[in-house]
Amino acid sequence: GILAAAGLVALKDMTKRLHIDHENAKNLAAKLNELDNIQVFLEDTHINMVFFKITKDIDYDDIISYYNKKDIKVNGPENGIMRFVTNNDVSEKDVDYIVECTNEYLNK
């Protein structure tokens, strides 16, 4: 029923635009990598995930709260590494917004 319909849409429609998610992830990784206090694992950006570490001493709960207030969804770090995931709902404009907000937070 409902789950099968979602699966069919994913297989029939979303696979045709998956390359856009990958390009957005590469763009996000490159732009984040230009910021101070961010280490992006560029070699791992071959799918729609961007893995990064914040090298500045921060309170991770604080940055997660900051992102949430800015309507940016992100999980906390695993072993000090965070990640962003691009998908059908993330545009080039959103990528720029994420980078702008990250830069703003790290320079406050």
C-alpha positions in Angstrom: 0.0 0.0 0.0 1.4 3.3 1.2 5.0 2.1 1.7 5.0 0.3 -1.7 3.8 3.5 -3.4 6.6 5.5 -1.8 9.1 2.9 -2.9 7.8 3.0 -6.5 8.2 6.8 -6.6 11.7 6.5 -5.2 12.7 3.9 -7.8 10.9 5.5 -10.8 11.4 9.2 -10.2 14.0 10.0 -7.6 16.8 7.9 -9.1 16.7 10.2 -12.2 17.6 13.2 -10.1 20.0 11.6 -7.7 22.9 13.2 -9.5 21.5 16.6 -8.3 21.8 15.6 -4.7 25.4 14.4 -5.3 26.3 17.7 -7.0 24.7 19.7 -4.1 26.8 17.6 -1.6 30.0 18.3 -3.5 29.1 22.0 -3.7 28.3 22.1 0.0 31.6 20.2 0.9 33.7 22.6 -1.2 32.1 25.7 0.3 32.3 24.5 3.9 35.9 23.5 3.3 36.7 27.2 2.6 35.6 28.2 6.1 38.0 28.5 9.0 37.6 25.9 11.8 36.0 23.3 9.5 37.6 20.2 8.3 35.6 18.6 5.5 36.4 15.0 4.5 36.3 15.7 0.8 37.4 12.2 -0.1 34.1 10.9 1.4 31.9 13.2 -0.6 31.0 10.9 -3.4 27.4 10.5 -2.4 24.8 12.9 -1.0 26.5 13.1 2.4 29.0 15.7 3.6 31.2 14.6 6.6 33.0 17.3 8.5 34.6 18.2 11.8 34.5 21.5 13.6 38.1 22.2 14.8 37.1 25.1 17.0 36.2 24.3 20.6 32.4 24.5 20.6 29.4 23.2 22.5 27.8 20.7 20.1 24.4 21.0 21.7 24.6 24.8 21.1 25.4 24.5 17.4 22.7 21.9 16.9 20.2 24.2 18.6 21.5 27.1 16.4 21.0 25.0 13.2 17.5 23.9 14.3 16.5 27.6 14.9 17.7 28.3 11.4 15.6 25.3 10.1 18.7 23.3 9.2 18.4 19.6 10.2 21.6 18.0 11.5 22.4 15.3 14.0 25.0 15.5 16.7 28.5 14.4 16.0 29.6 10.7 16.1 33.2 10.5 17.3 33.5 14.3 16.6 32.3 14.0 13.0 29.1 15.6 11.8 27.3 15.3 8.5 24.9 17.0 6.3 22.7 15.0 3.9 21.4 16.5 0.7 18.1 15.3 -0.8 15.2 16.2 -3.0 14.3 19.1 -0.6 17.8 20.7 -0.7 18.5 23.3 -3.4 21.6 25.2 -4.3 20.1 28.2 -2.5 19.8 26.0 0.6 23.5 25.0 0.3 24.5 28.6 0.3 22.3 29.2 3.4 23.9 26.4 5.3 27.3 27.7 4.6 26.3 31.3 5.5 24.8 30.1 8.8 27.8 27.9 9.6 30.2 30.8 9.0 28.0 33.1 11.1 28.0 30.6 14.0 31.7 30.0 13.9 32.5 33.7 13.8 30.3 34.9 16.6 
